[in-house]
C-alpha cells in the first residue's frame, strides 16, 4: 500500500512538472531590424514577465539587413515575425504563402516626408513644388505611386535615397523620406534644424504597420499560443509607452549597443506625438486593433495606384480573431 502511495505521489509530481513545462512554451519572435524603441512593447513583455504570465517563454531574435525573417518562419525556425505594412501581406496572398497577420502593433505606418521649414514647403500641398524628392526604391514603387495618383506629385523629380541625410540638408528646396522615429532625429543632429514632418498616414496612406505575422498552421494548431503572444504584446506596448520601460530599454541596448538613450527617448516621444501605436481604433479596441474597413480602404488605394492588382482575396491576409478585445486598456495611464 505504501509502495503504491509513493508511486502515485511520484506520478503526480511528474504530471505537475510536465504541466509546468508545457505552461512555459518556448517561442521565438523575429524582428525585422536592429533592436530599437519601435520594438519596445515586445521587449517590455519579456522584461516584465507579461509573456511568461500567460505561458510563453519568448525569445526575441533581432533582425537586420542580412536576416530574412519570413523564410525562417516558413521553414519552422521561428514562430512569429514582425511584418512591415500590409503590402507584403497582400502580396503573400497573391503568391499563396500561408502567412497571416494576427495583430497590427502600429496603427500608422511611421513613414514621413521631410522638408526645410520656411522655404515655401510648409504644407502637404506645398510639397509638390519641391525641386526633388529623395526616395528609396521601395517607397517610390509604393507610397509615391499613391501620391502620384491621389495628389498629382511629379515622378520626374525623384532621386534615389542613399540613407544619408546630407543631400537633403544641403538642398533647402528638397523633400526626403524617413521614419518619424529616426530620420528627423538625424537631420536635427547633423543639420541643426527641426524639419517639417508630414506623416503619410495622416494624409490617407492608411496601412497598418509593424504587424505580427504567423503561419496559418500555427493559428489552427496552437491558438492559445497566438492569443498569449498577441495579448502579451498589447500589454507590453501599454507598459512601454505609459509605464516604467527602463528594463526593456536596457534589453534593447544590450541587443543593439549602438543605440543611445537619447535616440530611444526621441523615438518614444515621436510614437506618442503622432499616435503611431495608440490612436484611432485602439482607443476603444486596444493596441493591435485591425478592422475590415481599414484593410479594404488601403487595398483599394493600392489597386487604384497600380501598386497591387485587383482581385486579391485580402481577407486571407489577416484575422481579427485575436484583436479588438480591449486587452491592456486598463494599463493606460
C-alpha positions in Angstrom: 0.0 0.0 0.0 2.8 2.3 1.0 4.6 1.5 -2.3 1.5 2.2 -4.3 1.1 5.5 -2.5 4.6 6.5 -3.2 4.2 5.6 -6.8 1.1 7.7 -7.0 2.8 10.7 -5.4 5.7 10.3 -7.9 3.3 10.1 -10.8 1.5 13.3 -9.6 4.9 15.0 -9.3 5.9 14.1 -12.8 2.5 15.3 -14.1 2.9 18.6 -12.3 6.4 19.0 -13.7 5.1 18.2 -17.2 2.3 20.7 -16.8 4.7 23.4 -15.6 7.0 22.7 -18.5 4.2 22.9 -21.0 2.9 26.1 -19.3 6.1 27.9 -20.4 6.1 27.1 -24.1 9.2 28.3 -25.9 8.5 30.6 -28.9 10.7 32.9 -31.0 9.7 36.3 -32.3 11.9 37.6 -35.1 12.1 41.4 -35.6 12.8 42.9 -39.0 15.6 45.3 -37.9 18.1 46.1 -35.2 16.6 46.5 -31.7 15.1 49.9 -31.1 12.3 51.7 -29.3 10.0 50.8 -32.2 10.2 47.2 -30.8 9.8 48.3 -27.3 6.5 46.7 -26.5 7.8 43.2 -27.2 11.0 43.8 -25.2 8.8 45.1 -22.4 6.7 42.0 -22.1 9.9 39.8 -21.9 11.4 42.1 -19.3 8.5 42.4 -17.0 7.2 38.8 -17.3 4.0 39.6 -19.2 4.5 36.8 -21.8 5.6 34.4 -19.0 2.4 35.1 -17.0 0.3 33.7 -19.8 2.5 30.7 -20.5 5.2 31.7 -23.0 9.0 31.8 -22.8 9.6 34.3 -25.6 13.0 34.8 -27.3 13.3 38.0 -29.4 15.6 37.3 -32.3 17.0 40.6 -33.6 16.7 41.3 -37.4 18.9 43.3 -39.7 19.9 43.7 -43.3 21.2 40.2 -43.6 18.3 38.5 -41.8 15.4 37.2 -43.8 12.7 36.6 -41.2 9.7 35.3 -43.2 11.6 32.4 -44.9 12.7 31.4 -41.4 9.1 31.3 -40.3 8.1 29.3 -43.4 10.9 26.8 -42.5 9.5 26.5 -38.9 12.6 28.1 -37.4 10.6 30.9 -35.7 7.0 31.2 -34.5 6.2 34.9 -35.1 7.6 37.5 -37.4 7.5 41.3 -37.3 6.0 42.3 -40.7 6.2 45.7 -42.4 2.9 47.1 -43.8 0.0 45.4 -45.5 1.6 45.5 -48.9 3.7 42.5 -48.1 0.8 40.7 -46.5 -1.5 41.2 -49.6 1.4 40.1 -51.9 1.8 36.9 -49.8 -1.8 36.0 -50.5 -1.2 36.6 -54.2 1.8 34.2 -54.0 -0.2 31.6 -52.0 2.1 31.9 -49.0 0.1 30.8 -45.8 1.2 33.7 -43.6 -1.5 35.5 -41.6 -1.4 38.9 -39.8 -2.8 38.4 -36.3 -2.3 42.0 -34.9 -1.1 45.4 -36.0 1.1 46.9 -33.4 1.3 50.2 -35.3 -2.0 51.9 -36.3 0.0 54.3 -38.5 3.0 53.5 -40.7 5.8 55.8 -39.4 6.7 56.9 -42.9 7.2 60.7 -43.3 8.3 63.2 -45.8 10.5 65.9 -44.5 11.1 69.5 -45.8 13.0 72.5 -44.7 10.9 75.0 -42.7 10.4 78.5 -44.0 11.2 77.5 -47.6 7.7 77.5 -49.0 7.3 73.8 -48.4 5.4 74.0 -45.1 2.1 72.3 -46.1 1.3 69.0 -47.8 0.2 70.8 -51.0 3.4 72.9 -50.9 5.5 69.7 -51.3 4.5 69.4 -54.9 6.6 72.5 -55.5 9.8 70.9 -54.2 12.8 70.7 -56.6 13.4 67.0 -55.8 12.1 64.1 -53.9 14.8 61.9 -52.2 13.2 58.5 -52.1 14.3 54.9 -51.9 13.2 52.4 -54.5 10.6 50.7 -52.2 9.0 54.0 -51.3 8.9 55.2 -54.9 7.3 51.9 -56.0 4.7 52.0 -53.2 3.5 55.1 -51.4 4.8 57.6 -54.0 2.7 55.9 -56.7 -0.3 56.6 -54.4 0.9 60.2 -54.1 1.1 60.5 -57.9 -2.4 59.0 -58.4 -4.1 60.7 -55.4 -2.4 64.1 -55.4 -0.5 64.6 -58.6 3.1 64.5 -57.4 5.7 64.6 -60.2 7.7 61.3 -60.5 10.3 63.1 -62.7 11.6 64.9 -59.6 12.6 61.7 -57.8 16.2 61.0 -57.0 17.4 57.9 -55.1 17.7 58.0 -51.3 21.1 56.5 -50.1 20.2 56.7 -46.4 22.5 59.7 -46.0 20.7 63.0 -45.0 23.5 65.2 -46.4 21.8 65.8 -49.9 18.6 66.8 -48.2 20.3 69.1 -45.7 22.3 70.8 -48.5 19.3 71.4 -50.7 16.7 73.6 -49.0 14.1 73.0 -51.7 14.3 69.2 -51.5 12.0 66.7 -49.8 13.2 63.5 -48.2 11.6 60.3 -47.0 12.2 59.0 -43.5 10.7 57.3 -40.5 9.2 59.7 -38.0 11.1 58.0 -35.2 14.5 58.1 -36.9 15.4 60.5 -39.8 14.1 63.7 -38.2 16.5 63.0 -35.3 19.4 62.5 -37.6 18.6 65.7 -39.5 18.3 67.7 -36.3 21.7 66.3 -35.1 23.5 66.8 -38.4 21.7 69.8 -39.9 21.0 71.8 -36.8 17.3 72.3 -37.6 14.0 70.5 -37.0 12.5 69.6 -40.3 8.8 69.8 -41.2 7.4 66.3 -40.9 4.4 65.0 -42.9 3.2 61.6 -41.7 1.8 59.8 -44.8 -0.8 58.1 -42.6 -2.3 61.5 -41.8 -2.9 62.2 -45.5 -4.6 58.9 -46.3 -1.9 56.2 -46.6 -3.9 54.1 -44.1 -2.0 50.9 -44.0 -1.3 49.1 -40.7 2.4 48.6 -39.9 4.7 46.6 -37.6 2.4 43.7 -37.8 2.6 40.3 -36.0 2.7 37.5 -38.6 2.5 33.8 -38.0 1.7 30.7 -40.1 -1.9 29.7 -40.7 -0.9 26.3 -39.3 0.1 27.9 -36.0 -3.3 29.6 -35.7 -5.1 26.3 -36.3 -2.9 24.1 -34.1 -1.8 26.5 -31.3 -4.4 29.2 -31.0 -3.7 29.6 -27.3 -0.1 30.5 -28.1 -1.1 33.1 -30.6 -3.6 34.6 -28.2 -1.0 34.8 -25.4 1.5 36.4 -27.7 -0.9 39.0 -29.1 -2.4 39.8 -25.7 1.1 40.0 -24.1 2.4 42.3 -26.9 -0.6 44.7 -26.5 0.0 44.8 -22.7 3.7 45.3 -23.4 3.1 48.3 -25.6 0.9 50.0 -23.0 3.5 49.4 -20.3 6.3 50.5 -22.5 4.7 53.8 -23.6 3.0 54.7 -20.4 4.8 52.8 -17.6 8.3 52.0 -16.4 10.3 51.0 -19.5 13.8 51.0 -18.1 14.3 47.3 -18.1 13.1 47.0 -21.7 15.4 49.8 -22.9 18.3 48.0 -21.2 17.5 44.9 -23.2 17.3 46.9 -26.4 20.7 48.5 -25.8 22.2 45.1 -25.0 21.0 43.7 -28.3 21.9 46.9 -30.2 24.8 48.6 -28.4 25.0 51.4 -31.0 21.6 52.9 -30.0 21.6 55.7 -27.4 19.3 56.7 -24.6 18.7 60.0 -26.5 17.6 58.2 -29.7 15.3 55.9 -27.7 13.7 58.8 -25.9 13.2 60.7 -29.2 11.5 57.6 -30.8 9.2 57.1 -27.8 8.2 60.8 -27.9 7.5 60.7 -31.6 5.4 57.5 -31.4 3.3 59.2 -28.8 3.1 62.5 -30.5 2.0 61.1 -33.9 -0.2 58.3 -32.5 1.8 55.6 -34.2 0.9 52.8 -31.7 -2.1 54.1 -29.9 -4.7 56.2 -31.7 -8.0 55.9 -33.5 -9.5 52.4 -33.1 -7.1 51.5 -30.3 -8.8 54.0 -28.0 -11.7 51.6 -27.8 -10.5 48.3 -29.2 -7.0 48.2 -27.7 -3.5 48.2 -29.1 -3.1 45.8 -32.0 -6.6 46.7 -33.4 -7.5 46.0 -37.0 -10.7 46.4 -39.0 -12.0 45.0 -42.3 -12.8 48.6 -43.3 -9.3 49.8 -43.0 -7.9 46.8 -44.8 -10.3 47.4 -47.7 -9.6 51.1 -47.8 -5.8 50.6 -48.1 -6.1 47.8 -50.7 -8.4 49.9 -52.9 -6.0 52.7 -52.9 -3.1 50.4 -53.9 -5.2 49.0 -56.7 -6.0 52.5 -57.9 -2.3 53.4 -57.8 -1.5 50.2 -59.7 0.8 49.0 -56.9 -1.3 45.9 -56.4 -3.6 44.0 -58.9 -7.3 43.8 -58.4 -8.9 40.5 -57.3 -6.7 39.5 -54.3 -8.7 37.9 -51.6 -7.3 40.2 -48.9 -9.2 38.6 -46.0 -6.8 35.6 -46.3 -4.0 38.0 -45.3 -5.3 38.6 -41.7 -7.6 37.5 -39.0 -9.5 39.6 -36.4 -9.8 36.5 -34.1 -7.1 37.7 -31.6 -7.6 41.5 -31.6 -10.2 44.2 -30.8 -11.0 42.9 -27.3 -9.7 45.9 -25.4 -6.8 44.0 -23.9 -4.5 46.3 -21.9 -6.7 49.3 -21.9 -6.7 49.2 -18.1 -2.9 49.7 -18.1 -3.0 53.0 -19.9 -2.2 55.9 -17.6 
